[in-house]
């Protein structure tokens, strides 16, 4: 029953999000996704999955600017990479993941500090995947591998206070107001 509630709520979030897109933004999304239909479907599945997992573990901060949001963005890119690497090369998966996650920030603009946080955490996820790729064949990645590693990273996450800060490979989040 709880899973159905999450699915319905998640579907509503996605529908409401797409309704906000202008024609120009929809066109830009189409130009990016249509040449890579399988990657696009897989990235959508990764989006839903990361959203659902983050909501489960971080119900209060998964869609705010807290630690749950940091976790969700990094998990999102790990899952995109994992799913796309099952059908293509890590290089092609990384290129698409970077392109689609950067596009997300362009289509749904945030304040500069929020954008910095999201882009940084996206990169942390991509870096984590590439780091783990050396020890695990790409066909054998499972979601829980990333969840465990990212839970560890949440313990050392840093508060981002200005756009010039660089926290390397740590997750970052914004302090609560």
matplotlib code that plots the C-alpha trace (Angstrom):
import matplotlib.pyplot as plt

x = [0.0, 2.8, 4.6, 1.5, 1.2, 4.8, 4.3, 1.1, 2.8, 5.9, 3.8, 2.0, 5.3, 6.6, 3.3, 3.3, 6.9, 6.5, 3.4, 5.7, 8.0, 7.7, 7.6, 11.3, 12.3, 10.3, 12.1, 15.5, 14.6, 13.5, 16.7, 18.7, 16.6, 15.3, 18.8, 19.3, 15.8, 17.0, 19.3, 16.4, 14.1, 16.7, 17.5, 13.7, 13.6, 16.7, 15.0, 11.9, 13.9, 16.2, 13.3, 11.5, 14.5, 15.4, 11.8, 11.9, 15.1, 15.0, 11.3, 11.9, 14.9, 14.8, 13.2, 14.4, 18.0, 19.1, 21.1, 18.3, 18.5, 22.3, 21.8, 19.1, 21.2, 24.2, 22.1, 20.4, 23.6, 24.9, 21.7, 21.7, 25.3, 24.6, 21.6, 23.2, 26.4, 24.5, 23.8, 26.7, 30.2, 31.0, 32.2, 29.0, 27.0, 29.0, 28.6, 24.9, 24.5, 26.4, 24.4, 21.0, 21.7, 23.1, 20.1, 17.8, 19.4, 18.9, 15.3, 14.4, 16.5, 17.4, 19.1, 22.9, 23.8, 21.1, 22.4, 26.0, 24.8, 22.9, 25.6, 28.3, 26.3, 25.6, 29.3, 29.9, 27.6, 29.2, 32.7, 31.5, 30.3, 33.5, 35.5, 33.5, 33.7, 37.3, 36.3, 33.0, 32.0, 29.4, 26.9, 26.8, 26.0, 23.0, 21.2, 22.1, 25.9, 25.3, 22.9, 25.4, 28.3, 26.1, 24.8, 28.5, 29.0, 26.0, 27.8, 30.6, 28.5, 29.4, 27.2, 27.6, 27.6, 28.8, 29.3, 33.0, 33.5, 34.9, 34.3, 36.0, 34.2, 32.0, 28.3, 27.1, 23.8, 22.4, 21.8, 18.2, 16.8]
y = [0.0, 2.4, 1.7, 2.6, 5.9, 6.7, 5.8, 8.0, 10.9, 10.5, 10.4, 13.6, 15.4, 14.5, 15.5, 18.8, 19.4, 18.8, 21.1, 24.0, 23.5, 26.1, 25.0, 26.1, 24.0, 21.0, 21.3, 21.4, 18.3, 16.5, 17.5, 15.9, 12.8, 11.7, 10.8, 8.5, 6.9, 4.0, 6.1, 8.6, 5.9, 4.5, 7.9, 8.4, 5.1, 6.2, 9.5, 7.8, 5.3, 7.8, 10.0, 7.1, 5.9, 9.4, 10.0, 6.8, 7.5, 11.3, 12.2, 15.8, 16.8, 14.8, 17.6, 20.5, 21.6, 19.3, 16.2, 14.1, 16.3, 15.8, 12.0, 12.0, 13.9, 11.7, 8.5, 9.8, 10.0, 6.7, 5.0, 6.7, 5.6, 2.1, 1.5, 3.1, 1.1, -2.1, -1.4, 0.8, 1.9, 3.8, 6.8, 7.1, 6.6, 9.3, 11.8, 11.3, 11.4, 14.7, 16.2, 15.2, 16.2, 19.5, 20.0, 19.4, 22.3, 24.5, 23.4, 23.9, 26.8, 27.4, 30.1, 30.0, 28.3, 25.6, 25.1, 24.8, 22.2, 20.1, 20.2, 19.3, 16.4, 15.1, 15.1, 13.3, 10.5, 10.3, 10.2, 7.5, 5.3, 5.7, 4.9, 1.8, 0.7, -0.3, -3.0, -4.2, -5.2, -2.8, -5.5, -6.4, -3.1, -3.0, -0.1, -1.0, -0.6, 3.1, 3.5, 2.2, 4.3, 7.4, 6.9, 6.9, 10.2, 11.8, 11.4, 13.7, 16.0, 19.7, 22.8, 24.9, 28.6, 30.3, 29.4, 29.7, 26.9, 23.6, 20.5, 18.0, 14.7, 15.4, 15.7, 19.3, 20.7, 24.1, 25.0, 25.1, 28.6]
z = [0.0, 0.9, -2.3, -4.3, -2.4, -3.3, -6.9, -7.2, -5.5, -7.6, -10.8, -9.8, -9.2, -12.7, -14.4, -12.6, -13.4, -17.2, -17.2, -16.3, -19.3, -22.1, -25.7, -26.1, -23.1, -24.4, -27.7, -26.0, -24.0, -27.3, -29.1, -26.2, -25.7, -29.1, -30.5, -27.5, -26.9, -24.8, -22.7, -22.2, -21.0, -18.7, -17.3, -16.6, -14.8, -12.8, -12.0, -10.6, -8.7, -7.1, -6.2, -4.6, -2.7, -1.4, -0.3, 1.6, 3.5, 3.7, 3.7, 4.9, 2.9, -0.4, -2.4, -0.2, -0.2, 2.6, 2.9, 1.3, -1.9, -2.0, -1.6, -4.3, -6.9, -6.4, -6.5, -9.6, -11.6, -10.2, -11.4, -14.9, -15.3, -14.1, -16.3, -19.4, -18.9, -19.1, -22.8, -23.8, -22.9, -19.7, -21.8, -23.7, -20.5, -18.8, -21.7, -21.8, -18.0, -17.9, -20.7, -19.3, -15.7, -16.8, -19.0, -16.0, -14.2, -17.3, -17.8, -14.1, -13.0, -9.4, -7.4, -8.1, -4.8, -5.3, -8.9, -7.6, -5.0, -7.5, -10.2, -7.6, -6.2, -9.7, -10.3, -7.0, -8.2, -11.6, -10.0, -7.5, -10.3, -12.3, -9.2, -8.4, -12.1, -11.6, -9.1, -10.4, -13.9, -15.2, -15.8, -12.1, -10.5, -8.2, -6.7, -3.1, -3.9, -4.5, -1.6, 0.9, -0.4, -0.5, 3.0, 4.1, 2.1, 3.9, 7.2, 6.0, 3.8, 4.0, 4.1, 1.0, 1.8, -1.4, -5.1, -4.9, -2.4, -3.6, -1.5, -3.8, -3.7, -0.6, -0.9, -0.2, 1.0, 2.0, 5.7, 6.8, 7.1]

ax = plt.figure().add_subplot(projection="3d")
ax.plot(x, y, z, "-o")
ax.set_aspect("equal")
plt.show()
